[in-house]
Amino acid sequence: MQETQLNGESLDIVSENVSKLKELFPEIVTEDRIDFDKLKEVLGKYTENDNERYNFTWKGKSAALRLAQTPSTGTLRPCKEESKNWDTTENLYIEGDNLEVLKLLQKSYYGKIKMIYIDPPYNTGNDFIYSDNFKDNLKNYLEITKQIDKTGSFISTNKEYSGRYHTKWLNMIYPRLRLSRNLLSDEGVIFISIDDTEAANLRKVCDDVFGEDNFVGVITRKTKLTSNKGTHFAPSHEYILTYAKRKDSLNPFNDLEAQESKEYTKLFRQEDDRGKFNEVSLYMPSLDPMRGCKNQRYYIECPDGSFVIPPGTVFPDKIEMGSSVIPIAGEDKVWRWTFETFKKNLKENRVVFKQTKTSPLLNENGKKAKWNIYTKIYLHERLKSGLLPVTFMEKYPNSVASKLLLKMDIPFSFSKPFELIKYLMKISTVTNDEIVLDFFAGSSSTAHAVLDLNSEDNLNRKFIMIQLPESIDNSDKAYKMGFKNISEIGKERICRSGDKIISEMNQDGQTSLDSSKSNNLDIGFKVFKLDSSNLAKWDPEYDNLEQTLLNSVENLVPGRKERDLVYEIMLKYGIDLTLPVDEYQIKDKKFYSIGFGALIICLDDNLTSNLASEIIKLKDDLSPEVMRVVFKDNGFASDSDKTNIKETLKTSGIEEFVTI
């Protein structure tokens, strides 16, 4: 049996990475430390020692990196009264500074997120609330939200005259992106909306975080149909930078909507098992005569045994498939592909031979050929252009999102159209039980998109929304309507959009199958709020350490509930926060069962050895594949009771004995 003592901290990312390094290169470990000189020897030519090398840096980058790597001692406290369908939902809405929340999610959701969409605050020179002073981020958040005593609230500004206009923004986004990468699955993808001001810097930051090789592309998006702003160019576009966790594992993007649109289908008349395709001639005049393209002039054998070559060539003595030809002086007629590429695509059925009277090609006798050769260009491959379909841009500018929210009686500016995020989910094939994360949730357009897409195809995609409860100015219309912060707007939008979807699905005329579909649709969400730890010993006050240690004898922080601590244990242990939590009463002691017995927690005192047999009965009733048990370290009646319980559980196949 493994005995574990939780320390109240989130995942130590540096420690995890060092462990991986030790596993890859065991020879570099010296007395449990990394010998970097030895590592450089092992890596050999793959190290870079030149001081003048390509690098993207700014003031504060190292401190921002350390901030991302510093474990959090905070927690997420459940807020059932602000949630919807708490007992059944698998969606999460988390209030808090997204940097700290992303740290806390590392254990439970590492490698589990299929898609991330974020619309971070653009660098406009206006105030934004995210601090870059690198102090304790949890305490900074509690000060901002006035959960702890502090004169006024700290708000970081980013005015141009501060002297670090770009630096402050980079120090905000960099650690958050590093943490978000860990959460992506190997097939995962992140989409980031950005405008001109930081687009270039964001590309470099993402190259640093995700790797240049994992850059997928940039979508250019029209945000306004018309604009009368701008001195030179009207600002009517923005960009969506797209990166994969591992590009070689990312599914090809497939635009099924475009395949059905009139805009494209009129060009794509044929279809095979890969979808609709168009035919493009394999022959082309070289676009650049200076490039030569010597390896793109060769003979191709046709179905009847004849051969074809591009026009304007000198005929060699030897004629066979792939034999090279050279151009007549001044001519540069070529195939689109090299011969190796042609053979590969021929094998993959991407080559079409057609007899025609208008072929531009020559046969082996130097006369006009009766064959022309085409390549298949599939409709879904047009996504590689990086442009959203014109019809999509015209249909969903930002103004559509604002009008929708007004119809929902939710005033909120600068929201993204939820149809845009639906589109991104579709092309990146987010499917059943996969999770979509947005850690700049705003008005919760991403959650709305998940609910709407699930209603269309009856799948169960899940969302995690993270939003700072940033106060709304009391002169704002939203404030006058009762919304005190942005989180309240986001939660209300999810509630109203979910109810509207269900209402529309259950209108008269729907089939019984449709009714069943609406009943199965998860339109709920569990609310959690960032806070300091529920255990005093996990969140010591170093200015008054002696008193903190005395207080920790009682374990639970005053004002906190056992349920708060149960979810903190789940979080620090790495358990999905949406798993069901059931209560059992065993010999006047309360036990919590998470995930149908996967984790058993008892936070009572005076536990005696006779409880072990009762826990074993519970294990037999629930029949989990693996069971772990958690107790308070000072919750046992005696040391001998603790030892006896541990040994009895060990003999019954309990995998892990955990104390806090």
C-alpha positions in Angstrom: 0.0 0.0 0.0 1.2 3.5 -0.9 0.9 6.0 2.0 0.6 9.6 0.9 0.4 12.9 2.7 -1.2 15.8 0.8 0.6 19.1 1.2 -2.1 21.4 -0.1 -0.2 22.5 -3.1 -1.2 22.3 -6.8 1.0 20.3 -9.2 4.7 21.2 -9.0 5.4 21.6 -12.7 9.1 21.9 -12.4 9.4 18.8 -10.3 7.3 16.9 -12.8 9.5 18.0 -15.7 12.7 17.2 -13.8 11.3 13.7 -13.2 10.7 13.3 -17.0 14.3 14.6 -17.7 15.7 12.0 -15.2 13.8 9.3 -16.9 15.0 10.3 -20.4 18.7 10.9 -19.4 19.4 8.9 -16.2 23.2 9.5 -16.6 22.8 13.2 -15.8 21.5 12.6 -12.3 24.1 13.3 -9.5 22.8 12.8 -6.0 19.3 13.5 -7.1 20.3 16.7 -8.8 20.7 17.5 -12.5 24.3 17.8 -13.8 23.8 20.4 -16.6 27.4 20.0 -17.9 26.7 16.3 -18.3 23.4 17.1 -20.0 25.2 19.3 -22.5 27.6 16.5 -23.2 24.7 14.1 -23.8 22.9 16.5 -26.1 26.1 17.2 -28.1 25.4 19.1 -31.3 21.8 19.9 -30.3 22.9 22.5 -27.7 23.2 26.2 -28.5 26.1 28.0 -26.9 26.4 31.2 -29.0 25.4 34.3 -27.1 24.0 35.8 -30.3 21.1 33.5 -31.1 17.4 33.9 -32.0 15.5 34.7 -28.9 12.3 36.6 -27.9 12.5 38.2 -24.5 11.3 41.2 -22.6 11.6 42.7 -19.1 10.0 40.3 -16.6 9.9 37.2 -18.7 11.9 35.1 -16.2 9.8 36.3 -13.3 6.6 35.5 -15.3 8.0 32.0 -15.9 8.7 31.5 -12.2 5.2 32.7 -11.4 3.7 30.1 -13.7 5.9 27.3 -12.1 5.1 28.3 -8.5 2.6 25.9 -7.0 -0.6 27.3 -5.6 -1.8 26.8 -2.1 -5.3 28.1 -2.9 -8.5 26.1 -3.5 -11.8 26.2 -5.3 -14.8 26.4 -3.0 -18.1 24.9 -4.3 -21.0 27.4 -4.6 -24.1 25.2 -5.0 -26.5 28.1 -4.6 -25.2 29.9 -7.7 -25.0 26.7 -9.8 -27.5 25.0 -12.1 -28.3 21.3 -11.9 -25.5 20.7 -9.5 -26.1 17.0 -9.0 -26.1 16.1 -12.7 -24.1 18.6 -14.6 -20.5 18.0 -15.9 -19.8 21.6 -16.8 -17.8 24.0 -14.6 -17.9 27.8 -14.1 -15.0 29.0 -12.0 -14.6 32.5 -10.6 -11.1 33.7 -10.0 -7.8 34.9 -11.4 -7.3 32.6 -14.3 -3.5 32.2 -13.6 -4.2 30.8 -10.1 -7.1 28.7 -11.3 -5.1 27.2 -14.2 -2.5 26.1 -11.6 -5.1 24.5 -9.5 -6.5 22.6 -12.5 -3.2 21.0 -13.4 -3.6 17.8 -11.5 -7.3 17.1 -12.3 -7.2 18.2 -16.0 -3.7 17.7 -17.2 -3.8 16.5 -20.8 -7.6 16.3 -20.9 -8.8 19.5 -22.8 -9.6 19.0 -26.5 -10.0 22.7 -27.4 -9.2 26.0 -25.8 -10.6 29.3 -27.1 -9.7 32.6 -25.5 -10.4 36.2 -26.3 -7.9 37.9 -24.0 -8.0 41.6 -23.2 -6.5 43.5 -26.1 -3.7 45.9 -25.4 -5.6 49.2 -25.9 -3.6 51.2 -23.3 -6.5 51.1 -21.0 -6.6 49.7 -17.5 -6.7 46.0 -17.0 -7.0 44.2 -13.8 -4.4 41.5 -14.2 -1.3 42.2 -12.1 2.3 41.7 -13.3 4.1 42.6 -10.1 4.9 38.9 -9.5 3.9 38.9 -5.8 1.8 36.1 -4.3 -0.9 35.8 -7.0 -3.5 34.3 -4.7 -3.2 37.2 -2.1 -3.2 39.7 -5.0 -6.5 38.2 -6.2 -8.1 38.3 -2.7 -7.1 41.9 -2.4 -8.5 42.8 -5.8 -11.8 41.2 -4.9 -11.7 42.7 -1.4 -11.9 39.3 0.3 -9.1 40.3 2.6 -8.5 43.6 4.3 -6.5 46.1 2.2 -7.0 49.8 1.6 -8.6 50.1 -1.8 -8.3 47.5 -4.6 -5.2 47.0 -6.7 -5.7 47.4 -10.4 -2.7 47.1 -12.8 -2.7 49.7 -15.5 -1.2 49.5 -18.9 -1.0 53.1 -20.1 1.4 53.9 -22.9 3.1 56.4 -20.7 4.0 53.7 -18.2 7.0 52.9 -20.3 6.3 49.2 -20.6 3.3 49.2 -22.9 3.9 45.8 -24.5 5.8 44.3 -21.5 2.9 44.4 -19.1 0.6 42.7 -21.6 3.3 40.0 -22.3 3.8 39.4 -18.6 0.1 38.8 -18.3 -0.4 36.4 -21.2 2.8 34.4 -21.1 2.4 32.4 -17.8 -1.2 31.7 -18.6 -0.4 30.2 -22.0 2.3 28.0 -20.4 -0.1 26.6 -18.0 -2.9 26.1 -20.6 -0.6 24.1 -22.8 -0.3 21.5 -20.1 -4.0 21.0 -20.0 -4.3 20.3 -23.8 -4.6 16.7 -24.9 -2.1 15.5 -27.5 -4.9 16.0 -30.1 -5.8 19.4 -28.6 -5.8 22.8 -30.2 -5.9 26.4 -29.0 -7.5 29.3 -30.8 -6.6 32.8 -29.6 -8.4 36.0 -30.9 -6.2 39.0 -31.1 -6.0 42.4 -32.9 -3.1 44.1 -34.7 -1.5 45.6 -31.6 -0.2 42.4 -30.1 -0.6 39.9 -33.0 3.1 39.9 -33.8 4.2 39.5 -30.2 1.5 36.8 -29.5 2.8 34.8 -32.4 6.3 34.9 -30.9 5.1 34.0 -27.4 3.1 31.1 -28.8 6.1 29.9 -30.7 8.0 29.9 -27.4 5.2 28.1 -25.5 3.9 25.7 -28.0 6.8 25.4 -30.4 7.1 26.8 -34.0 6.4 23.3 -35.4 3.0 23.3 -33.7 1.8 26.5 -35.4 -1.3 25.6 -37.4 -2.2 28.9 -39.0 -3.9 32.3 -38.6 -7.5 32.8 -39.4 -8.3 36.4 -40.6 -11.7 37.4 -39.4 -13.8 40.3 -40.4 -15.3 41.8 -37.3 -17.3 44.6 -38.9 -19.0 44.9 -42.3 -18.2 48.6 -42.4 -16.1 50.9 -40.3 -15.6 54.7 -40.4 -12.7 54.6 -37.9 -9.0 54.6 -38.6 -6.7 57.2 -40.1 -5.4 55.0 -42.9 -7.0 51.5 -42.9 -10.4 51.0 -41.4 -10.0 48.6 -38.4 -12.5 45.9 -39.4 -10.4 42.7 -39.0 -8.8 40.6 -36.3 -7.0 37.3 -36.2 -7.3 33.9 -34.6 -3.9 32.4 -33.9 -4.1 28.6 -34.0 -1.6 26.2 -32.3 -1.7 22.5 -31.6 -0.3 20.6 -28.6 1.2 18.2 -31.1 0.6 19.0 -34.7 1.3 15.5 -35.8 -1.5 14.3 -33.6 -4.0 17.0 -34.6 -6.9 15.8 -36.7 -7.2 17.5 -40.1 -9.6 20.4 -40.0 -12.8 19.5 -41.8 -15.3 22.3 -42.7 -18.5 20.3 -43.2 -20.6 23.6 -43.3 -18.5 24.8 -46.3 -19.1 21.5 -48.0 -22.9 22.2 -48.1 -22.7 25.9 -48.9 -23.6 27.2 -52.4 -20.5 29.2 -52.4 -18.3 26.1 -52.7 -20.5 23.3 -53.9 -20.9 25.0 -57.3 -17.2 24.5 -57.8 -17.1 20.9 -56.5 -19.2 18.7 -58.6 -17.7 15.3 -57.9 -17.4 13.1 -54.8 -15.7 10.0 -53.5 -15.2 8.5 -50.1 -13.2 11.5 -49.0 -15.9 14.0 -49.9 -16.5 16.6 -52.7 -13.5 17.4 -54.9 -12.6 19.6 -57.9 -10.1 18.7 -60.6 -7.0 21.0 -61.2 -4.7 20.3 -64.1 -1.4 18.8 -63.0 0.4 20.8 -65.8 1.2 24.4 -65.2 3.6 27.0 -66.6 6.2 27.8 -64.0 5.3 30.9 -62.0 9.0 31.8 -61.6 11.3 30.9 -64.5 14.3 31.6 -62.3 13.6 28.6 -60.0 14.3 26.0 -62.6 12.0 23.2 -61.5 14.3 20.6 -63.2 12.8 17.8 -61.1 9.3 18.6 -62.2 9.7 17.7 -65.9 9.3 14.0 -66.6 7.2 11.5 -68.6 4.0 10.2 -67.2 2.4 6.9 -68.5 -1.3 7.1 -69.4 -3.8 4.2 -69.0 -3.5 3.2 -72.7 0.3 2.9 -72.4 1.1 6.2 -74.2 3.2 8.9 -72.5 2.7 12.6 -71.9 5.1 15.4 -71.1 4.7 19.2 -70.6 5.1 21.2 -73.9 8.3 23.0 -74.8 10.7 20.1 -74.0 13.6 18.3 -75.7 12.9 14.6 -76.2 15.4 12.1 -74.7 16.2 8.8 -76.3 14.9 6.8 -73.3 11.1 7.1 -72.8 9.6 5.5 -69.6 7.6 6.6 -66.6 9.5 9.2 -64.7 12.3 9.7 -67.2 13.4 13.4 -67.2 13.1 15.9 -70.0 14.8 19.3 -70.3 13.1 22.5 -71.5 13.7 24.2 -74.8 15.5 27.5 -74.2 13.2 30.1 -72.8 10.5 27.6 -71.9 9.7 26.4 -68.4 6.7 24.1 -68.6 6.4 21.8 -65.5 4.2 19.5 -63.5 2.8 20.7 -60.2 4.6 17.9 -58.4 8.0 16.2 -58.3 8.0 12.7 -59.6 8.2 11.3 -56.1 5.1 13.3 -55.0 3.3 12.2 -58.2 3.9 8.5 -57.4 2.7 9.1 -53.8 -0.5 10.8 -54.9 -1.1 8.3 -57.7 -1.0 5.5 -55.1 -3.5 7.5 -52.9 -5.9 7.9 -55.8 -5.4 11.7 -56.1 -4.6 11.6 -59.8 -7.3 11.7 -62.6 -6.6 10.8 -66.2 -9.0 12.1 -68.8 -9.1 12.0 -72.6 -9.7 15.4 -74.2 -9.3 17.1 -77.5 -7.9 20.3 -75.9 -5.0 18.8 -73.9 -2.0 21.2 -73.6 0.3 18.2 -73.2 2.5 16.5 -75.8 2.8 12.7 -76.4 6.0 10.8 -76.8 6.1 11.7 -80.5 6.0 15.4 -79.8 2.4 15.7 -81.0 -0.6 17.0 -79.2 -1.6 14.4 -76.6 -5.1 13.0 -76.2 -4.8 12.8 -72.4 -4.8 15.5 -69.7 -4.0 14.8 -66.1 -5.7 16.4 -63.1 -5.2 16.4 -59.4 -8.0 16.1 -56.8 -8.5 19.2 -54.6 -10.9 18.4 -51.8 -13.4 20.9 -50.5 -12.3 20.6 -46.8 -8.7 21.3 -47.8 -9.7 24.9 -48.7 -9.6 25.6 -44.9 -5.8 25.8 -45.3 -6.2 29.3 -46.8 -6.7 30.6 -43.2 -9.8 32.6 -44.2 -13.3 32.0 -42.8 -15.9 31.6 -45.5 -17.1 34.9 -46.9 -20.7 34.0 -46.1 -19.7 33.2 -42.5 -18.0 36.6 -42.0 -20.9 38.5 -43.4 -23.4 36.6 -41.3 -21.6 36.8 -37.9 -19.8 40.1 -37.3 -19.4 41.2 -33.7 -22.5 43.2 -33.9 -24.5 40.0 -34.1 -23.2 39.0 -30.7 -24.2 42.3 -29.1 -27.7 42.2 -30.6 -28.2 38.6 -29.4 -27.3 39.6 -25.8 -29.6 42.6 -25.9 -32.4 40.2 -27.0 -31.5 38.1 -23.9 -31.7 41.3 -21.8 -28.0 41.1 -21.0 -26.0 44.3 -21.9 -22.4 43.4 -22.6 -20.0 44.9 -25.1 -17.2 43.2 -27.1 -18.7 39.7 -27.0 -17.7 37.2 -29.7 -20.4 35.5 -31.7 -21.0 32.1 -30.3 -21.5 30.8 -33.9 -17.8 31.6 -34.4 -16.8 29.3 -31.5 -19.2 26.6 -32.7 -17.4 26.8 -36.1 -14.0 26.3 -34.4 -15.3 23.3 -32.5 -16.7 21.8 -35.7 -13.5 22.1 -37.8 -11.3 20.8 -34.9 -13.7 17.9 -34.4 -14.5 18.4 -30.7 -16.8 15.5 -30.0 -18.7 13.5 -27.3 -17.4 13.9 -23.7 -14.5 16.2 -24.8 -13.9 19.4 -22.9 -13.7 23.0 -24.2 -11.9 25.5 -22.0 -12.1 29.3 -22.0 -10.1 31.1 -19.3 -11.1 34.6 -20.4 -14.8 33.6 -20.4 -16.4 37.1 -20.4 -20.0 36.8 -21.2 -19.6 33.0 -21.7 -20.0 32.9 -25.5 -18.0 29.6 -25.4 -20.3 27.9 -23.0 -23.3 29.1 -25.2 -21.6 27.6 -28.2 -21.1 24.2 -26.5 -24.7 24.0 -25.4 -26.0 25.0 -28.9 -23.8 22.5 -30.7 -24.8 19.7 -28.3 -28.4 20.5 -29.0 -27.8 20.1 -32.7 -26.1 16.7 -32.7 -27.1 15.3 -29.3 -23.5 14.9 -28.1 -22.2 15.7 -24.6 -19.3 18.2 -25.0 -18.4 19.8 -21.7 -17.1 23.2 -20.9 -14.9 24.9 -18.2 -15.3 28.7 -18.0 -12.9 30.8 -15.9 -13.6 34.4 -15.3 -12.3 37.1 -12.9 -15.2 38.6 -11.1 -14.3 42.0 -12.3 -16.5 44.7 -10.9 -18.9 46.6 -13.2 -19.0 50.4 -12.9 -22.1 51.6 -11.1 -22.8 53.9 -14.0 -23.0 51.0 -16.4 -26.3 49.7 -17.7 -25.5 46.2 -16.6 -25.0 47.4 -13.0 -28.3 49.2 -13.0 -29.9 45.9 -14.2 -28.5 44.1 -11.1 -25.2 42.7 -12.4 -22.4 43.5 -10.0 -19.5 41.8 -11.9 -18.7 40.1 -15.2 -19.0 36.6 -13.7 -22.7 37.3 -12.9 -23.3 38.2 -16.5 -21.6 35.0 -17.7 -23.5 32.7 -15.4 -26.8 34.4 -16.3 -26.2 34.0 -20.0 -25.5 30.3 -19.6 -28.8 29.9 -17.7 -30.9 31.9 -20.2 -29.3 30.4 -23.3 -29.7 26.8 -22.0 -33.4 27.4 -21.0 -34.0 28.9 -24.5 -32.5 25.9 -26.2 -34.6 23.5 -24.2 -37.7 25.6 -24.9 -37.1 25.6 -28.6 -36.5 21.8 -28.6 -39.7 21.1 -26.8 -42.0 23.2 -28.9 -45.1 21.7 -30.4 -44.5 19.4 -33.3 -41.3 17.9 -31.9 -41.1 14.1 -31.9 -40.8 12.0 -28.7 -37.1 11.4 -29.7 -36.6 15.1 -29.7 -38.2 15.4 -26.3 -35.8 12.7 -25.0 -32.9 14.6 -26.6 -33.8 17.8 -24.7 -34.1 15.9 -21.4 -30.6 14.5 -21.9 -29.0 17.9 -22.8 -26.7 19.1 -20.0 -27.4 22.9 -19.6 -26.2 23.1 -16.1 -22.9 24.1 -14.5 -21.2 23.8 -11.1 -19.8 27.1 -9.7 -16.5 27.2 -7.9 -14.8 30.2 -6.5 -11.1 30.8 -5.9 -10.1 31.2 -2.3 -7.4 30.5 0.2 -7.0 26.9 1.5 -9.6 25.5 3.9 -6.8 24.0 6.0 -4.8 26.5 8.1 -1.7 24.3 7.9 -1.8 24.3 4.1 -2.0 28.1 4.0 0.3 29.3 6.8 0.7 33.0 7.7 4.4 33.3 7.9 4.3 36.7 9.7 2.6 34.9 12.6 3.6 31.3 12.1 3.3 30.3 15.8 -0.4 31.2 16.0 -1.0 29.6 12.6 0.4 26.3 13.9 -1.8 26.5 17.0 -4.9 27.2 14.9 -4.1 24.3 12.5 -4.8 21.8 15.3 -8.5 22.3 14.5 -7.6 21.8 10.8 -10.6 23.6 9.2 -10.4 27.3 8.8 -13.3 29.1 10.6 -16.3 29.7 8.4 -15.5 26.8 6.1 -17.5 23.6 5.6 -16.5 20.0 5.3 -17.7 20.0 1.7 -15.3 22.8 0.9 -12.4 20.6 2.2 -13.8 17.6 0.3 -13.5 19.4 -3.0 -10.1 20.8 -2.1 -8.9 17.3 -1.5 -10.3 16.2 -4.9 -8.6 19.2 -6.5 -5.2 18.6 -4.8 -5.4 14.9 -5.4 -6.3 15.3 -9.1 -9.9 14.2 -9.2 -12.4 15.5 -11.8 -14.5 18.2 -9.9 -17.7 17.0 -11.7 -17.6 13.5 -10.3 -20.6 12.7 -8.0 -20.0 13.0 -4.2 -22.1 10.7 -2.0 -22.4 10.7 1.8 -22.5 7.5 4.0 -23.0 7.3 7.7 -20.8 4.5 9.2 -20.8 4.0 13.0 -21.7 7.7 13.6 -18.9 8.8 11.3 -19.5 10.6 8.0 -17.8 9.2 4.9 -17.7 10.9 1.5 -17.5 8.7 -1.6 -16.3 10.3 -4.8 -16.7 8.7 -8.2 -18.6 5.7 -6.8 -15.9 4.7 -4.4 -12.8 5.6 -6.3 -11.9 8.0 -3.4 -13.3 7.7 0.2 -12.8 10.7 2.6 -13.5 10.8 6.3 -12.8 14.0 8.1 -14.2 13.0 11.6 -12.1 12.6 14.8 -11.6 9.7 17.2 -11.4 7.1 14.4 -10.9 3.6 15.8 -9.6 0.4 14.3 -13.1 -1.2 14.1 -14.0 1.2 11.3 -11.6 -0.6 8.9 -14.0 -3.6 8.4 -16.9 -1.1 7.7 -14.8 0.6 5.0 -14.1 -2.8 3.4 -17.9 -3.5 3.3 -18.4 -0.2 1.6 -15.7 -1.2 -0.9 -17.5 -4.5 -1.6 -20.8 -2.7 -2.1 -19.5 0.0 -4.5 -17.0 -2.3 -6.3 -14.7 0.4 -7.7 -11.7 -0.7 -9.8 -9.4 1.1 -7.4 -10.1 2.6 -4.0 -8.1 5.2 -2.1 -9.0 6.5 1.4 -8.3 9.9 3.0 -8.3 10.8 6.7 -7.2 13.7 8.8 -3.7 13.0 10.2 -4.9 13.9 13.7 -8.3 12.3 13.3 -7.3 8.9 14.8 -8.0 8.0 18.4 -4.4 6.8 18.7 -1.4 6.0 16.7 -2.1 2.3 17.1 -5.6 2.8 15.6 -4.1 4.5 12.6 -1.7 1.7 12.1 -4.3 -1.0 12.5 -6.7 0.7 10.0 -3.9 1.1 7.5 -2.8 -2.5 7.7 -6.3 -3.9 7.6 -7.2 -1.9 4.5 -3.9 -2.9 2.9 -4.8 -6.6 3.2 -8.2 -5.9 1.5 -6.7 -4.4 -1.6 -7.0 -0.7 -0.8 -4.5 1.0 -3.1 -3.6 4.1 -1.2 -3.8 5.5 2.4 -3.8 9.3 2.3 -3.6 11.7 5.2 -4.0 15.5 5.3 
